[in-house]
Amino acid sequence: MKIAFLMPSYVWTPSGGFRMVYEHANRLSARGHEVTVVHPRKRVPPTEKLDLRTRVRKLREWPREMVMTPNIEWHKIDPKVQITFVPTSQPTFIPDGDILFATSWHTVPSVLNCPDSKGVKCYFIQSYEVWQGPRAVVDATWKAPLRKVAISKSLVEIGKGLGCTNITYIPNGIDQDRYRLVRAIEGRERIVAMMCSPTPLKGSIDGVQAMEMARARFPEVKFICFGISARPRWCPNWIEYHHNPSQDFLIEEIYNKAAVLISSSWTEGFALPPAEAAACGCAIVATDSGGIRDFIEDGVTGLLSPPKNPAALAENLCLVLGDEALRVRLAEAANTRIKGFNWEHSNELMEFFIRQVAKSPQERMREEITQGVE
């Protein structure tokens, strides 16, 4: 089958959402499908709810967006997958095929405007993007007549709340061959790690505040942050900071050395860093950001606290730092739970979804009649 994913823009630095699309594309291609990932150059008008610093950064990046093409070196892409960089998201730049996925609220109008020759119109939902666009506009994309895939149960529930009846749950996969135990869970150095981002909804300032509270009680603990952006001005020097580390470094030198990973996001579609860290043996102390509930159960596979509450996050962090047996128990339970999230299963579900939605109404009717007879 011919499958296309319409991305919201070009991508220059590692992105979890883009990586999930690329991985599905790789694996669908390996299953014999013709897959194209379309990146339009023209950006959406600035309707996003962005702070002044982010707006200034985007303005600085604009010339690069208009004249250069990125080289995606941060994720391996199967040579059989067609990666295209096009001027706009107009239908003329989207190949004809069997299935066409929108991948963000920005891309839904373009997919809806495409002729039927581009394929059955679907929507791959990785976040409830009201943090990036007007709620009414984002909600309208969810209610649009598209067959929808959501990557977490919390997103499915949001969809149901909006009246969506055609939404399928397909969780993200974790590459278990890469994100794995290199060092034993027991006996790890007292290191606390956190992904750091200038994007407000990631709550990284809250996370740093929680680290500072924990440091007052456990001054011997080492704290590490990492992120694709340079060290933020509010990240103190007592925190070791790694700017845009390679995946190998992240896996071997951070995830596999840290005893605890904290996640301070206000909202997440799935929460990839905690999932990856759990696969590498970290105990997870996090805010209840929604999607993280797919694999972190409070008190069983990790500790959860309300978002935007650094004191509650710090209290849970101190509980784990002060009780080695608890840390090991939570880390082992999370490591076992996350093994259920693998790419073979996720991509198999995606392929099944694609084959089902690509069937004609007549084919579906015949199947229903056959099943009724049986």
Secondary structure per residue as TSV (DSSP state, phi and psi in degrees):
chain	resnum	aa	ss	phi	psi
A	1	M	-	360.0	156.2
A	2	K	E	-102.3	119.8
A	3	I	E	-125.5	134.9
A	4	A	E	-128.9	141.9
A	5	F	E	-114.6	123.7
A	6	L	E	-95.6	111.9
A	7	M	-	-84.6	162.2
A	8	P	S	-75.8	-21.3
A	9	S	S	-173.0	-175.7
A	10	Y	-	-70.8	161.0
A	11	V	-	-130.2	135.1
A	12	W	-	-113.4	-26.6
A	13	T	S	-130.7	163.9
A	14	P	-	-52.9	135.9
A	15	S	-	-139.7	126.0
A	16	G	H	-61.3	-42.1
A	17	G	H	-64.6	-43.4
A	18	F	H	-65.2	-39.3
A	19	R	H	-62.0	-37.4
A	20	M	H	-65.0	-40.0
A	21	V	H	-65.1	-45.7
A	22	Y	H	-60.7	-38.0
A	23	E	H	-70.3	-41.0
A	24	H	H	-61.1	-41.8
A	25	A	H	-61.0	-46.4
A	26	N	H	-54.9	-48.2
A	27	R	H	-77.5	-32.7
A	28	L	H	-66.3	-37.5
A	29	S	H	-63.6	-41.7
A	30	A	H	-64.4	-24.2
A	31	R	T	-85.2	3.9
A	32	G	T	100.4	6.3
A	33	H	-	-90.0	154.5
A	34	E	E	-92.2	114.1
A	35	V	E	-118.7	134.1
A	36	T	E	-125.7	135.0
A	37	V	E	-114.3	116.3
A	38	V	E	-102.0	125.0
A	39	H	E	-114.3	109.4
A	40	P	E	-80.2	140.2
A	41	R	S	-75.4	-43.2
A	42	K	S	-63.9	124.5
A	43	R	-	-85.4	157.4
A	44	V	-	-70.3	145.2
A	45	P	-	-52.9	149.7
A	46	P	S	-71.6	74.3
A	47	T	-	-96.6	-2.2
A	48	E	S	-67.5	150.4
A	49	K	-	-86.3	80.9
A	50	L	-	-112.1	148.2
A	51	D	-	-74.8	167.6
A	52	L	H	-59.7	-41.5
A	53	R	H	-62.2	-41.2
A	54	T	H	-68.5	-38.7
A	55	R	H	-62.0	-41.5
A	56	V	H	-63.9	-42.3
A	57	R	H	-61.9	-41.9
A	58	K	H	-64.9	-37.2
A	59	L	H	-64.4	-37.6
A	60	R	H	-67.0	-33.1
A	61	E	H	-79.5	-14.3
A	62	W	H	-55.7	-46.3
A	63	P	H	-58.4	-39.7
A	64	R	H	-63.4	-41.2
A	65	E	H	-61.3	-32.8
A	66	M	H	-85.3	-22.6
A	67	V	H	-124.0	-14.7
A	68	M	-	-114.1	159.8
A	69	T	-	-119.2	128.4
A	70	P	-	-72.7	155.8
A	71	N	-	-111.1	110.3
A	72	I	-	-81.0	87.3
A	73	E	-	-95.1	-13.3
A	74	W	S	-84.3	-5.5
A	75	H	S	-144.0	132.2
A	76	K	-	-72.8	127.8
A	77	I	-	-120.3	131.0
A	78	D	-	-57.9	129.4
A	79	P	T	-56.8	-22.8
A	80	K	T	-75.3	-18.0
A	81	V	S	-77.9	127.7
A	82	Q	E	-83.4	113.6
A	83	I	E	-102.4	115.5
A	84	T	E	-117.2	143.2
A	85	F	E	-119.0	115.3
A	86	V	E	-124.3	161.4
A	87	P	S	-63.6	-43.5
A	88	T	-	-144.7	178.4
A	89	S	-	-96.7	23.6
A	90	Q	-	-64.5	150.3
A	91	P	G	-54.4	-29.6
A	92	T	G	-61.7	-22.5
A	93	F	G	-97.4	3.5
A	94	I	S	-109.4	128.3
A	95	P	-	-70.6	151.4
A	96	D	-	-65.1	149.9
A	97	G	-	-176.0	-162.5
A	98	D	S	-100.5	-33.1
A	99	I	E	-137.2	136.2
A	100	L	E	-130.9	121.5
A	101	F	E	-101.4	129.1
A	102	A	E	-77.8	147.7
A	103	T	-	-124.8	3.0
A	104	S	S	-161.8	167.5
A	105	W	G	-61.7	-30.6
A	106	H	G	-59.1	-33.0
A	107	T	G	-92.0	-10.4
A	108	V	H	-61.6	-47.4
A	109	P	H	-58.3	-38.0
A	110	S	H	-64.8	-42.6
A	111	V	H	-65.5	-42.0
A	112	L	H	-62.1	-31.5
A	113	N	T	-81.7	-6.1
A	114	C	S	-75.5	146.7
A	115	P	-	-70.1	164.0
A	116	D	G	-61.3	-20.4
A	117	S	G	-65.1	-17.2
A	118	K	G	-80.7	-11.7
A	119	G	-	115.4	174.1
A	120	V	E	-64.6	134.6
A	121	K	E	-89.6	122.5
A	122	C	E	-129.0	170.7
A	123	Y	E	-139.9	115.0
A	124	F	E	-93.6	104.9
A	125	I	E	-99.4	118.7
A	126	Q	-	-113.8	-4.4
A	127	S	-	-165.8	153.7
A	128	Y	-	-90.6	95.6
A	129	E	G	-84.0	35.9
A	130	V	G	-69.6	-14.4
A	131	W	G	-73.9	-14.2
A	132	Q	T	-114.3	-18.7
A	133	G	S	-147.5	168.4
A	134	P	-	-59.1	135.0
A	135	R	H	-54.9	-43.9
A	136	A	H	-61.6	-37.8
A	137	V	H	-70.5	-45.1
A	138	V	H	-62.5	-45.6
A	139	D	H	-59.3	-37.3
A	140	A	H	-63.0	-34.0
A	141	T	H	-68.0	-35.3
A	142	W	H	-67.2	-34.8
A	143	K	H	-84.9	-5.7
A	144	A	S	-64.1	155.1
A	145	P	S	-75.8	66.4
A	146	L	-	-123.1	147.5
A	147	R	E	-78.1	128.7
A	148	K	E	-115.3	143.1
A	149	V	E	-119.8	130.6
A	150	A	E	-120.4	143.4
A	151	I	S	-90.1	-3.8
A	152	S	S	-146.3	159.5
A	153	K	H	-66.8	-32.4
A	154	S	H	-65.5	-36.3
A	155	L	H	-68.5	-36.9
A	156	V	H	-60.7	-42.2
A	157	E	H	-65.7	-38.8
A	158	I	H	-60.7	-44.2
A	159	G	H	-60.0	-43.7
A	160	K	H	-62.5	-38.4
A	161	G	H	-63.4	-27.3
A	162	L	T	-89.1	0.0
A	163	G	T	91.2	12.5
A	164	C	-	-76.4	127.0
A	165	T	-	-107.6	-16.2
A	166	N	S	-110.9	61.8
A	167	I	E	-125.4	129.4
A	168	T	E	-112.2	134.7
A	169	Y	E	-88.4	117.5
A	170	I	-	-132.7	101.7
A	171	P	-	-67.6	156.2
A	172	N	-	-62.7	151.8
A	173	G	-	-98.4	156.4
A	174	I	B	-117.2	131.1
A	175	D	-	-72.1	96.1
A	176	Q	T	-67.8	-19.5
A	177	D	T	-75.8	-29.7
A	178	R	T	-93.0	-51.8
A	179	Y	S	-87.9	97.1
A	180	R	-	-149.9	168.1
A	181	L	-	-74.0	120.0
A	182	V	S	-104.2	-32.0
A	183	R	S	-122.0	147.8
A	184	A	-	-61.3	150.2
A	185	I	S	-68.3	-42.6
A	186	E	T	-71.9	146.3
A	187	G	T	78.1	14.0
A	188	R	-	-72.7	150.6
A	189	E	-	-62.1	151.5
A	190	R	S	-77.8	83.3
A	191	I	E	-122.2	132.8
A	192	V	E	-113.9	126.7
A	193	A	E	-116.0	156.1
A	194	M	E	-156.0	137.6
A	195	M	E	-74.7	133.0
A	196	C	-	-114.4	134.6
A	197	S	-	-142.9	143.4
A	198	P	S	-76.5	-9.7
A	199	T	S	-69.4	121.5
A	200	P	G	-53.8	-40.1
A	201	L	G	-66.9	-15.3
A	202	K	G	-74.4	-13.4
A	203	G	-	63.0	27.4
A	204	S	H	-65.6	-31.4
A	205	I	H	-63.5	-40.2
A	206	D	H	-60.1	-42.2
A	207	G	H	-63.0	-42.1
A	208	V	H	-64.1	-40.0
A	209	Q	H	-62.9	-40.1
A	210	A	H	-64.4	-40.4
A	211	M	H	-60.0	-41.8
A	212	E	H	-64.4	-40.3
A	213	M	H	-64.1	-43.0
A	214	A	H	-66.5	-36.4
A	215	R	H	-63.1	-32.9
A	216	A	H	-64.0	-30.0
A	217	R	H	-93.2	-27.2
A	218	F	-	-130.9	73.4
A	219	P	T	-65.0	-17.9
A	220	E	T	-82.4	-10.7
A	221	V	-	-74.0	141.6
A	222	K	E	-96.6	136.4
A	223	F	E	-118.1	134.7
A	224	I	E	-130.5	135.5
A	225	C	E	-122.4	154.1
A	226	F	E	-146.1	154.0
A	227	G	E	-177.5	167.9
A	228	I	S	-79.7	-15.5
A	229	S	S	-95.4	159.2
A	230	A	-	-63.3	162.2
A	231	R	-	-52.6	122.8
A	232	P	-	-66.1	154.7
A	233	R	T	-65.9	-21.7
A	234	W	T	-92.2	5.4
A	235	C	S	-94.1	108.9
A	236	P	-	-67.0	160.2
A	237	N	T	-69.5	-19.3
A	238	W	T	-74.0	-8.1
A	239	I	S	-95.5	124.1
A	240	E	E	-70.1	132.0
A	241	Y	E	-123.8	133.9
A	242	H	E	-118.6	115.6
A	243	H	E	-86.3	118.3
A	244	N	S	49.0	57.6
A	245	P	-	-68.4	153.0
A	246	S	-	-67.1	159.4
A	247	Q	H	-62.2	-37.9
A	248	D	H	-62.6	-43.6
A	249	F	H	-64.7	-43.4
A	250	L	I	-59.2	-44.3
A	251	I	I	-70.3	-47.8
A	252	E	I	-87.0	-34.7
A	253	E	I	-103.9	-14.2
A	254	I	I	-117.4	-65.1
A	255	Y	I	-59.5	-38.4
A	256	N	T	-89.4	-7.4
A	257	K	T	-102.0	-29.7
A	258	A	-	-71.0	144.9
A	259	A	S	-84.5	-33.5
A	260	V	E	-137.3	139.9
A	261	L	E	-116.6	132.0
A	262	I	E	-107.5	147.6
A	263	S	E	-131.0	124.8
A	264	S	-	-115.3	19.4
A	265	S	-	-63.7	148.0
A	266	W	S	-79.2	-34.8
A	267	T	-	-152.8	144.8
A	268	E	B	-144.5	141.8
A	269	G	S	-70.2	-38.1
A	270	F	S	-142.0	-44.3
A	271	A	-	84.5	77.1
A	272	L	H	-69.0	-48.4
A	273	P	H	-55.2	-44.7
A	274	P	H	-63.0	-35.6
A	275	A	H	-65.7	-44.6
A	276	E	H	-64.0	-42.4
A	277	A	H	-66.0	-37.2
A	278	A	H	-62.7	-39.3
A	279	A	H	-64.5	-23.5
A	280	C	T	-99.4	6.0
A	281	G	T	99.7	9.9
A	282	C	-	-80.0	145.2
A	283	A	E	-77.0	141.4
A	284	I	E	-108.4	122.8
A	285	V	E	-119.8	117.0
A	286	A	E	-146.8	165.5
A	287	T	E	-83.0	152.6
A	288	D	-	-80.4	84.7
A	289	S	-	-93.5	8.2
A	290	G	B	105.3	-86.2
A	291	G	G	-61.6	-24.0
A	292	I	G	-65.2	-20.3
A	293	R	G	-66.1	-15.4
A	294	D	G	-61.1	-28.5
A	295	F	T	-133.3	-12.0
A	296	I	-	-110.9	114.2
A	297	E	-	-106.8	122.2
A	298	D	B	-56.1	125.9
A	299	G	T	82.9	-7.5
A	300	V	T	-114.4	-55.3
A	301	T	T	-114.0	4.9
A	302	G	B	171.8	-174.5
A	303	L	E	-122.2	131.4
A	304	L	E	-117.3	146.2
A	305	S	E	-139.2	164.5
A	306	P	-	-64.4	143.8
A	307	P	T	-62.6	157.7
A	308	K	T	62.7	28.5
A	309	N	-	-134.3	80.6
A	310	P	H	-58.4	-33.5
A	311	A	H	-65.0	-41.1
A	312	A	H	-68.0	-38.9
A	313	L	H	-63.5	-42.6
A	314	A	H	-64.5	-38.1
A	315	E	H	-62.9	-44.1
A	316	N	H	-65.9	-38.3
A	317	L	H	-62.5	-42.4
A	318	C	H	-66.2	-34.5
A	319	L	H	-58.4	-45.1
A	320	V	H	-71.6	-41.3
A	321	L	H	-66.6	-27.6
A	322	G	T	-91.8	-1.7
A	323	D	-	-140.9	94.7
A	324	E	H	-62.7	-37.0
A	325	A	H	-64.0	-39.7
A	326	L	H	-64.5	-44.9
A	327	R	H	-57.9	-47.8
A	328	V	H	-64.0	-43.0
A	329	R	H	-61.6	-46.2
A	330	L	H	-65.9	-41.3
A	331	A	H	-64.5	-43.2
A	332	E	H	-65.7	-40.4
A	333	A	H	-66.3	-41.6
A	334	A	H	-66.9	-38.5
A	335	N	H	-63.6	-39.0
A	336	T	H	-68.1	-44.4
A	337	R	H	-62.5	-42.2
A	338	I	H	-71.1	-16.8
A	339	K	T	-64.1	-19.8
A	340	G	T	-75.8	-8.4
A	341	F	-	-105.6	87.9
A	342	N	B	-123.2	157.5
A	343	W	H	-70.4	-30.5
A	344	E	H	-59.9	-45.4
A	345	H	H	-69.8	-46.6
A	346	S	H	-61.4	-43.8
A	347	N	H	-73.7	-29.9
A	348	E	H	-62.9	-42.3
A	349	L	H	-63.9	-38.6
A	350	M	H	-65.0	-44.0
A	351	E	H	-63.7	-40.8
A	352	F	H	-61.7	-44.2
A	353	F	H	-57.8	-47.0
A	354	I	H	-62.1	-44.3
A	355	R	H	-65.8	-35.6
A	356	Q	H	-69.3	-45.9
A	357	V	H	-72.5	-22.3
A	358	A	H	-78.8	-12.4
A	359	K	S	-70.1	146.1
A	360	S	-	-72.1	158.1
A	361	P	H	-55.1	-35.5
A	362	Q	H	-65.1	-41.3
A	363	E	H	-64.0	-43.0
A	364	R	H	-64.3	-39.5
A	365	M	H	-63.5	-42.1
A	366	R	H	-62.9	-39.8
A	367	E	H	-63.5	-42.6
A	368	E	H	-64.0	-40.9
A	369	I	H	-63.6	-44.2
A	370	T	H	-61.3	-45.2
A	371	Q	H	-64.2	-35.8
A	372	G	H	-65.6	-37.4
A	373	V	H	-66.9	-41.9
A	374	E	-	-67.6	360.0
